[in-house]
Structure formats: C-alpha cells, structure tokens
Amino acid sequence: MTRNVPYISDEAIERDAALLLAEFAQARGVTIAPPIPIEDIVEKHLKLGIEFDDTHRLFGVPRPDRRPDILGAMFFDEARIVIDESLDPEQDPDKEGRYRFTLAHEGGGHWRLHRRLFAKNHAQASLFGGAAAPPVVCRTSQAKDRVEWQADFYASCLLMPRKLVFAAWDTEFPDRKPRVIKPSTPIDHPYVEIQRIECWIGDLDCSESEDATLDRIAQPLAERFMVSRVAMRIRLEKLGLLLREVPHQRILAGGAYPFF
C-alpha cells in the first residue's frame, strides 16, 4: 500500500544520499568507492534487518507471469526489509544489480525519506494475519507514484553518487565529453556521437533501439558500480552524460561551452 507524500526536490534527495554515505564512511573509517557497500550501510549502519520471502504469497497477491510485481516491503516499526526471493543474488547472480537497487530503495529511500511519515496502525493487523502491515509495499506497477519515485531516485543517488560517476566517466572516457546518439541530420555540436547498430532482415528493421544504444555505453560503468545497465543508463541521462539528442538550446547557442 502507498500513501501520499510531500514533494521533495531532487537536490534534497541527492544531498541526503550523500550525507548517508558520509555518515557511513565516518562511522566505519572507510573511503567510499564503487561498488557502494549497500548491505553494510543497511545492516550495520542503519541497523535494518534484511529477509527474503515470496512477497506475493506473503501479501496474498497473484504473481503475474511468474515475475514479481512486489519487489520489496519496508516494515518501519520493526526496522525490517523483506525482499522478494526471486532477487536473491545467491540463488541467481544475474539479479545482483536489481537486488542492490531494491535494497537501496527500501533501506535508503523509504527509511531515510518516509519513515517519519507513517504512524503505526494496529487496525491494519488483521489484514496481514495478525502482523502489523508494512506502510510501504513496493510494486513495479506503482513505480510512478511519488513515494516510489522518490525512493527510486534516492537509490540511484546512493548507489551511483554524482562525484564517483563523473570520476568513473573520466576514466572510461578521458575526453570527458558526454555521448549523444548520432543525429539523422548532421548538426554542429560539442558532444561525441555514438552510432546505433543497424540491422535489416529483409524488410524488417531489427536495428538497435535508443535504449539499447545507451545501455551499451553504460555497461562498463554498470559493472563497476554493480547496478543494472538500465539503472546506470538512467543515472547517466539524469547527469547529462548520455543524450538521446542534441538539446535544442545548445544548437541555438552554438560553439563550445562547459558540460558541468
């Protein structure tokens, strides 16, 4: 279940994620570097329990197409996170990135941003077999809800901190320039163009999608930060390092200008 939450600016969310990393680094006497030690942050610093379970069975919700819609849940009063068993990286190493993001979403985003907003409600207990209901059950079908978007953005900032991403980008691309998908019409701009892979089978266009093109560029950084290609691609787009097209205002301005 979700509830309305107040607006929080992107800057405020990113600032708190950076603060959490600084708190952890100071408390543990470590230097933060990718991949972010999200399990240690959640368990050792925030003191939250982590469990795996069949979340659809737990909450009595059918599992669509054998893929989880409920990825995790935060039990605020019990300081406990339940993550769907399908994301257990020990059972399926390919789910490591999704597991880490879900953990950052619950233990970072919801715990840091929303725990003071949800009061204990014993009236909900009967709905969940005598146990207090979690105020936030995270479903992919509700990803656009404000409460879920805030937690997603927090997780992105926590696992892929701005300064570390820029530093990794500089290492991967020493020219330090953003990448843009090659425009269909040549345009004078200061970015480095990336070519979409084109493939035709007869009259069928099987060419690379824009997402796939950007995912390909994001892959090395995704591996370094131990996140999914999609999560890294979205973060790089947010930071202005990956572009689908040359921004219109940049075309009008003409010439070179600083990127960040």
Summary of the structure (lengths in Angstrom):
residues: 260
radius of gyration: 20.6
end to end distance: 39.2
largest distance: 65.5
contacts: 766
relative contact order: 0.13
helix: 51%
strand: 12%
